[in-house]
Amino acid sequence: MKIKFGLLVLAWVACLAPADAQRSHRKNAPKETLEAKDNRLLKDYADSLSVYGSRLDSVRLKADDSRFGLLFTPLTFYHSPANHLLRISPKGEVGDSLETELDAALMDIYLRRPDLVRATESRLRKVGAPLDAPSKPKKNHPDLVEQVAPKAIEIESAPMDLVITRPNFWTINGDYYLQFLQNYVSSNWYKGGESNYSMLGRITMQANYNNKQKVKWDNKLELRLGYQTSKGDSLRSLKTSDDLIRYTSKLGLQATKRWYYTLQMVAQTQFAHGLKSNDKMVYSDFFSPFNLNLSVGMDYSVDWFKHRLKGSAHLAPLAVNWKYVGRGSLATRYGLDEGKHGLVDYGSECTFDLSWQIAQNIKWKTRLWGYTTYKRAEIEWENTITFQFNRYISTNIFLYPRFDDGAKRKDDQSYWQFKEFMSIGFSYSF
C-alpha cells in the first residue's frame, strides 16, 4: 500500500514542473475577461486529460482507469477527499482501494501546498468540464434466443376529448294510466239497472336523492281523478268516482345499512266536489279536508325476495297532525268543533309503502298508513293489483278499506269504510 501511494506522489511530482511553469507564465500575462478565462480553463482542463494521460505508462499503472486523471490535470480542489477523510464518522462506504489512495494523495497535496490549487470542482462544473466520465467501459452481453419476437404493432393514437361529469344522485321515475269502463243495460233488463260510462286517470311521479353515503331524500306525488255518468242522477250528469292529491316527502340520515333516522311529511287533499246521487249536499271539496302530517322516527328500507319486493317501512313514535276544513258546514263531519276550521293533535304514526312483482305481468302495490292520538285512530290500506297485458294495456283492481273513529257517523253505521273498483285501459311507466 505504501509503495503504491509513493508511486502516486512521484507521478504527481513529475507533472508539477510544467504546471508551475504555466502558472508563472500566466502571472505575467495581461488581465483577461471572465468569459475568456472560463474558456481557457475549460480548454486547459480538456487538453490536460489527453496529454497527461499518456504519461501513465511510465509509472506502470492502470491506464484504462480515468480516475488517475485527477493527479495529472491542473491541480483542482475536489470534494471527494474532504468528504472521505475529514468527516467525523463515515456515512457510507468510501469505495475501492484506488479511490482511497487517490483521495489520500490529493488531501496531502491540499494540506502541504494549497497555493498550487488552480481551480475547484464547483468551478469546473459551472464551465462544463467533463468530470463524470465512466471509470470503465460497459460491455453488453446480449442473450441468445431461438427466435426473435415480432415487433409490436404500434397503434397511432388520436387526440381524445376527456369529459368529466359530476355524479348524479337523483333518480326520477313514474307511471301513469288512463282507463275507461263502459256498462250498458237495456231498459227492459229483467233485473233492472242503468247504463254508465266511467273514466279514471292516475299519475305517480317520484324524485329520489341518494348520495350513497348518509343522506337520502324521497319525494312522491300521487294524482288520481275519476268520473262516471249515471242516468239515475237527476241533479247532475257527472260525479267523481276517485279523487286524490297526495305528496309524501322523507328526509333520512343513515344509521345502519337498512335503517335511517327519518323526518316524514304527508300532505293530502282532493281536486273536486265529493257528491252522491240525487243529493245536493257537498261532502268534500278542495282543502275540505286538508291533512298535513309530520312525523319523526326510523325508516327501514325493504329489499326482499331477490329484489322483487321493495319499499319502505316508517315507524314514528312522535307525530303531529294538522287537519283543515275550508267549508265551515263540513267541520263536524271531519271531527272539528262547530265553527272551527283547523285541528292540531299529537300522536304516533306508521307507514308501509311496498311494491311486489308477483309475476312477470302481475304487480301489487300496497300502502298502509296509520295515525293515532290514543283517543282516536285513522287507518288507510290502499291496494292496487295490476295485470299488464303488454307494454301499454293493463287492468287494475283497487281495494281500499279505511277506519276512522274520529269522523261523524250515523248510529247504524260502522267506523269501517270500503271502496273498490276495477278498470282496463292504457298504461305507461318510465
Legacy VTK file of the C-alpha trace (Angstrom):
# vtk DataFile Version 3.0
C-alpha trace
ASCII
DATASET POLYDATA
POINTS 430 float
0.000 0.000 0.000
2.838 2.433 0.916
4.733 1.630 -2.325
1.615 2.329 -4.418
0.995 5.570 -2.524
4.615 6.614 -3.200
4.246 5.953 -6.904
1.178 8.213 -6.966
3.108 11.040 -5.306
6.098 10.613 -7.716
3.724 10.714 -10.675
2.290 13.962 -9.416
5.768 15.469 -8.840
6.788 14.535 -12.402
3.958 16.699 -13.699
4.444 19.537 -11.217
7.212 21.390 -13.054
5.276 22.025 -16.291
2.281 23.107 -14.257
4.406 25.602 -12.267
5.946 26.948 -15.485
2.495 27.582 -16.942
1.386 29.221 -13.683
4.402 31.593 -13.612
3.928 32.458 -17.262
0.266 33.386 -16.717
1.192 35.659 -13.792
2.987 37.953 -16.242
0.178 37.783 -18.826
-2.243 40.709 -19.183
-5.613 40.571 -17.426
-8.364 38.860 -19.405
-12.137 38.895 -19.256
-14.123 36.464 -17.115
-15.634 34.720 -20.158
-12.223 34.282 -21.774
-10.844 32.963 -18.509
-13.605 30.339 -18.312
-12.979 29.241 -21.899
-9.265 28.975 -21.270
-9.812 26.970 -18.069
-12.094 24.535 -19.885
-9.620 24.137 -22.775
-6.647 23.615 -20.449
-8.507 21.010 -18.450
-9.574 19.052 -21.543
-6.062 19.206 -23.060
-4.513 18.067 -19.786
-6.696 14.957 -19.742
-5.250 13.818 -23.075
-1.638 14.962 -22.609
-1.020 13.754 -19.050
-2.964 10.579 -19.611
-0.202 9.296 -21.885
2.338 9.561 -19.056
0.657 6.851 -17.032
2.670 4.225 -18.870
5.907 5.493 -17.279
4.716 4.549 -13.805
3.031 1.291 -14.975
-0.449 1.993 -13.534
-3.812 1.017 -14.905
-4.134 3.403 -17.788
-7.731 2.384 -18.550
-8.986 3.922 -15.279
-9.899 7.571 -15.840
-9.729 8.358 -12.136
-5.900 8.766 -12.490
-6.663 11.960 -14.386
-7.248 13.656 -11.027
-3.466 13.660 -10.458
-2.292 14.726 -13.917
-4.563 17.647 -14.643
-4.072 21.201 -13.295
-4.421 20.913 -9.524
-8.119 21.121 -8.613
-9.843 21.005 -5.253
-12.237 18.039 -5.456
-14.997 17.339 -2.933
-14.339 13.615 -2.618
-11.096 13.717 -0.493
-12.619 16.107 2.034
-15.858 14.073 2.252
-13.935 10.827 2.865
-11.087 11.956 5.141
-12.341 14.981 7.116
-15.738 13.776 8.391
-16.150 12.635 11.989
-17.985 9.397 11.290
-18.445 7.568 7.962
-21.852 7.935 6.262
-21.415 5.128 3.788
-18.824 3.084 2.031
-15.799 5.041 0.725
-15.093 2.888 -2.302
-12.245 0.643 -3.510
-8.527 0.879 -2.555
-7.592 3.012 -5.586
-10.167 5.643 -4.693
-8.876 5.694 -1.090
-5.256 6.167 -2.255
-6.200 8.918 -4.711
-8.137 10.792 -2.023
-5.238 10.463 0.430
-2.692 11.739 -2.145
-4.827 14.735 -3.097
-5.564 15.614 0.540
-1.798 15.527 1.300
-1.135 17.985 -1.532
-4.065 20.258 -0.427
-2.596 20.456 3.072
1.086 20.910 2.060
0.798 23.172 -0.972
-2.608 24.952 -1.032
-1.011 27.709 -3.143
-0.841 25.332 -6.133
-4.643 24.843 -6.331
-5.809 26.496 -9.554
-9.495 25.539 -9.725
-12.305 23.912 -7.782
-14.745 21.167 -8.686
-17.678 23.598 -8.420
-15.938 25.932 -10.877
-15.252 23.147 -13.358
-18.867 22.003 -13.245
-20.000 25.560 -13.876
-17.882 25.891 -17.049
-18.849 22.391 -18.226
-15.713 20.312 -17.722
-16.079 16.518 -18.325
-15.973 15.288 -14.720
-18.496 12.439 -14.790
-16.961 10.119 -17.402
-17.430 6.444 -16.525
-14.379 4.778 -14.996
-14.638 1.653 -17.079
-16.388 0.938 -20.371
-19.515 -1.120 -20.083
-19.773 -4.283 -22.096
-23.044 -5.618 -23.408
-23.850 -9.290 -23.087
-26.858 -9.969 -25.277
-28.781 -13.152 -24.547
-29.101 -15.648 -27.358
-32.688 -16.607 -28.243
-34.016 -19.181 -30.652
-36.435 -16.819 -32.331
-36.707 -13.071 -32.381
-40.117 -11.906 -31.171
-42.060 -9.940 -33.763
-42.127 -6.203 -33.315
-45.227 -4.995 -31.573
-47.719 -3.204 -33.761
-47.923 0.403 -32.737
-51.370 1.896 -32.946
-51.461 5.503 -33.920
-53.008 7.473 -31.123
-55.620 10.054 -31.917
-56.430 13.062 -29.744
-59.305 12.370 -27.371
-61.615 14.747 -25.588
-61.934 13.767 -21.950
-65.237 14.823 -20.391
-65.604 14.566 -16.622
-69.181 14.808 -15.384
-70.391 15.260 -11.845
-72.195 12.259 -10.346
-75.989 12.434 -10.483
-77.513 11.327 -7.197
-81.104 11.861 -8.373
-83.392 9.099 -9.629
-86.576 10.193 -11.386
-89.325 7.749 -12.406
-93.055 7.376 -12.509
-96.062 5.749 -14.107
-99.487 6.814 -15.278
-102.554 5.269 -16.758
-105.848 6.335 -18.287
-108.587 3.732 -18.208
-112.224 3.507 -19.256
-115.194 1.375 -18.316
-118.455 1.121 -20.227
-121.576 -0.628 -18.971
-124.803 -0.945 -20.988
-128.134 -2.192 -19.621
-131.253 -2.273 -21.794
-134.401 -0.622 -20.470
-136.210 -3.942 -20.275
-133.409 -5.816 -18.457
-135.157 -8.224 -16.113
-133.059 -7.241 -13.071
-133.110 -3.530 -13.771
-130.054 -1.265 -13.694
-128.749 1.568 -15.813
-126.023 2.153 -18.348
-122.995 4.236 -17.430
-119.528 5.257 -18.538
-116.505 5.864 -16.334
-113.009 7.219 -16.797
-110.067 7.059 -14.412
-106.653 8.702 -14.672
-103.724 8.236 -12.321
-100.218 9.774 -12.260
-97.414 8.847 -9.880
-94.111 10.735 -10.039
-91.035 10.147 -7.883
-87.801 12.115 -7.470
-85.379 10.451 -5.053
-81.969 11.673 -3.928
-79.334 9.295 -2.531
-75.658 10.262 -2.271
-74.674 6.626 -1.426
-73.175 7.781 1.855
-75.507 9.068 4.571
-78.317 11.207 3.169
-81.482 10.080 1.384
-84.434 12.215 0.332
-87.513 10.586 -1.245
-90.337 12.542 -2.875
-93.550 11.104 -4.309
-96.562 12.904 -5.828
-99.769 10.938 -6.445
-102.660 12.314 -8.517
-105.894 10.398 -9.082
-109.132 11.593 -10.665
-112.085 9.593 -11.995
-115.535 10.492 -13.317
-118.634 8.434 -14.049
-122.018 9.061 -15.612
-125.319 7.999 -14.079
-128.724 8.296 -15.743
-130.410 7.762 -12.378
-128.964 11.027 -11.034
-131.483 13.762 -11.837
-129.296 16.604 -10.476
-126.093 16.142 -12.452
-124.708 14.075 -15.313
-121.167 13.553 -13.946
-119.728 12.951 -10.494
-116.341 11.854 -9.233
-115.562 8.212 -8.583
-111.989 8.733 -7.334
-110.219 11.949 -6.291
-106.812 12.354 -4.613
-103.853 14.738 -4.352
-101.103 13.423 -2.076
-97.483 14.430 -1.619
-95.073 12.375 0.512
-91.556 13.536 1.394
-88.998 11.717 3.555
-85.570 13.015 4.582
-83.355 10.279 6.032
-79.935 10.100 7.688
-78.427 6.604 7.540
-77.986 4.800 10.861
-77.159 1.281 9.592
-77.269 -0.472 6.228
-81.100 -0.611 6.194
-82.207 1.828 8.902
-82.480 5.621 8.596
-83.371 8.376 11.033
-86.276 9.933 9.142
-88.399 13.069 9.074
-91.582 12.414 7.058
-94.262 14.753 5.731
-97.574 13.671 4.179
-99.946 16.283 2.680
-103.313 15.199 1.219
-106.441 16.768 -0.275
-108.565 16.420 -3.467
-109.433 18.171 -6.738
-113.222 18.497 -6.944
-116.513 18.189 -5.043
-117.480 14.880 -3.480
-121.149 14.160 -4.278
-123.825 11.484 -4.029
-126.609 10.673 -6.479
-129.750 12.814 -6.130
-128.206 14.713 -3.193
-127.416 18.438 -3.273
-125.001 18.287 -0.353
-121.253 18.630 -0.987
-119.476 16.028 1.144
-115.888 17.102 0.380
-114.030 19.723 -1.608
-110.571 21.088 -2.388
-108.918 21.732 1.033
-112.006 20.337 2.720
-110.447 18.415 4.274
-106.694 19.002 4.016
-104.383 16.835 6.157
-100.762 17.622 6.934
-98.877 15.047 8.987
-95.292 15.488 10.245
-93.511 12.631 12.000
-90.045 11.780 13.314
-88.877 8.187 13.573
-86.979 5.368 11.872
-87.288 4.190 8.295
-86.426 0.647 7.153
-85.501 0.032 3.521
-87.166 -3.174 2.263
-85.464 -5.266 -0.440
-86.598 -8.886 -0.230
-87.238 -11.932 -2.439
-84.349 -11.202 -4.842
-85.358 -7.546 -5.352
-88.966 -8.445 -6.200
-90.410 -6.884 -3.052
-89.194 -3.319 -2.466
-90.325 -0.337 -0.467
-90.040 1.156 2.988
-91.484 0.897 6.482
-91.698 4.076 8.564
-92.228 3.932 12.342
-92.658 7.273 14.129
-93.363 7.445 17.881
-93.763 11.218 17.609
-96.135 12.801 15.068
-98.216 15.956 14.738
-101.288 16.202 12.505
-102.989 19.357 11.258
-106.454 18.981 9.751
-108.016 21.917 7.918
-111.583 22.173 6.579
-112.319 25.185 4.393
-116.091 24.679 4.265
-117.492 25.534 7.669
-120.529 23.295 7.125
-118.228 20.221 6.968
-116.328 20.894 10.199
-118.246 18.465 12.430
-118.202 15.816 9.710
-114.398 15.600 9.964
-114.075 15.753 13.756
-113.735 19.534 14.233
-115.766 21.642 16.594
-118.573 23.610 15.001
-117.351 26.927 13.647
-113.705 25.791 13.619
-111.558 25.331 10.513
-108.456 23.696 11.947
-107.462 20.975 14.390
-103.965 20.148 15.678
-103.262 16.981 17.647
-100.293 14.787 18.532
-99.752 11.070 18.457
-97.857 8.262 16.699
-97.764 7.268 13.047
-96.631 4.386 10.815
-96.448 3.965 7.050
-95.750 0.824 4.993
-95.273 1.508 1.283
-94.400 -1.628 -0.726
-94.334 -2.854 -4.321
-94.256 -6.598 -5.088
-93.603 -8.010 -8.558
-95.534 -11.261 -8.052
-95.028 -12.467 -11.636
-93.717 -11.006 -14.852
-97.068 -9.392 -15.656
-98.647 -9.152 -12.171
-97.756 -6.403 -9.722
-99.160 -5.491 -6.317
-98.725 -2.050 -4.762
-99.857 -1.523 -1.186
-99.827 1.405 1.226
-100.800 1.032 4.874
-100.964 4.288 6.834
-101.985 4.606 10.467
-102.188 7.524 12.877
-103.429 7.571 16.452
-103.695 10.184 19.189
-104.595 7.383 21.663
-108.113 8.908 21.686
-108.923 8.422 18.024
-107.349 6.465 15.159
-107.180 6.617 11.369
-106.103 3.634 9.264
-105.921 3.549 5.451
-104.947 0.484 3.435
-104.714 1.020 -0.318
-104.128 -1.976 -2.606
-103.670 -1.859 -6.368
-103.251 -5.127 -8.302
-102.133 -4.610 -11.902
-102.336 -7.177 -14.690
-100.078 -5.992 -17.515
-101.131 -7.497 -20.857
-98.405 -5.695 -22.831
-96.432 -2.506 -22.567
-99.447 -0.230 -22.981
-102.554 -2.207 -21.995
-103.339 -3.220 -18.401
-106.189 -3.790 -15.999
-106.310 -2.658 -12.365
-108.166 -3.824 -9.289
-108.287 -1.247 -6.496
-109.233 -2.271 -2.932
-109.388 0.416 -0.236
-110.552 -0.362 3.328
-110.423 2.541 5.805
-111.063 3.056 9.541
-111.743 6.432 11.188
-113.409 6.714 14.594
-112.958 10.481 14.722
-115.461 11.237 11.936
-119.165 11.753 12.465
-121.300 8.715 11.648
-124.851 7.538 11.889
-125.862 5.221 14.707
-126.379 2.211 12.474
-123.067 2.577 10.588
-119.596 1.268 11.367
-116.335 3.174 11.563
-115.043 0.872 8.834
-115.351 2.118 5.230
-114.629 0.344 1.976
-114.089 1.288 -1.662
-113.381 -0.915 -4.691
-113.255 -0.607 -8.472
-111.803 -2.410 -11.497
-110.760 -0.821 -14.781
-108.932 -1.612 -18.010
-107.147 0.675 -20.385
-103.900 2.442 -21.322
-100.877 2.485 -19.009
-97.220 3.519 -19.272
-94.205 3.534 -16.944
-90.828 5.276 -17.212
LINES 1 431
430 0 1 2 3 4 5 6 7 8 9 10 11 12 13 14 15 16 17 18 19 20 21 22 23 24 25 26 27 28 29 30 31 32 33 34 35 36 37 38 39 40 41 42 43 44 45 46 47 48 49 50 51 52 53 54 55 56 57 58 59 60 61 62 63 64 65 66 67 68 69 70 71 72 73 74 75 76 77 78 79 80 81 82 83 84 85 86 87 88 89 90 91 92 93 94 95 96 97 98 99 100 101 102 103 104 105 106 107 108 109 110 111 112 113 114 115 116 117 118 119 120 121 122 123 124 125 126 127 128 129 130 131 132 133 134 135 136 137 138 139 140 141 142 143 144 145 146 147 148 149 150 151 152 153 154 155 156 157 158 159 160 161 162 163 164 165 166 167 168 169 170 171 172 173 174 175 176 177 178 179 180 181 182 183 184 185 186 187 188 189 190 191 192 193 194 195 196 197 198 199 200 201 202 203 204 205 206 207 208 209 210 211 212 213 214 215 216 217 218 219 220 221 222 223 224 225 226 227 228 229 230 231 232 233 234 235 236 237 238 239 240 241 242 243 244 245 246 247 248 249 250 251 252 253 254 255 256 257 258 259 260 261 262 263 264 265 266 267 268 269 270 271 272 273 274 275 276 277 278 279 280 281 282 283 284 285 286 287 288 289 290 291 292 293 294 295 296 297 298 299 300 301 302 303 304 305 306 307 308 309 310 311 312 313 314 315 316 317 318 319 320 321 322 323 324 325 326 327 328 329 330 331 332 333 334 335 336 337 338 339 340 341 342 343 344 345 346 347 348 349 350 351 352 353 354 355 356 357 358 359 360 361 362 363 364 365 366 367 368 369 370 371 372 373 374 375 376 377 378 379 380 381 382 383 384 385 386 387 388 389 390 391 392 393 394 395 396 397 398 399 400 401 402 403 404 405 406 407 408 409 410 411 412 413 414 415 416 417 418 419 420 421 422 423 424 425 426 427 428 429
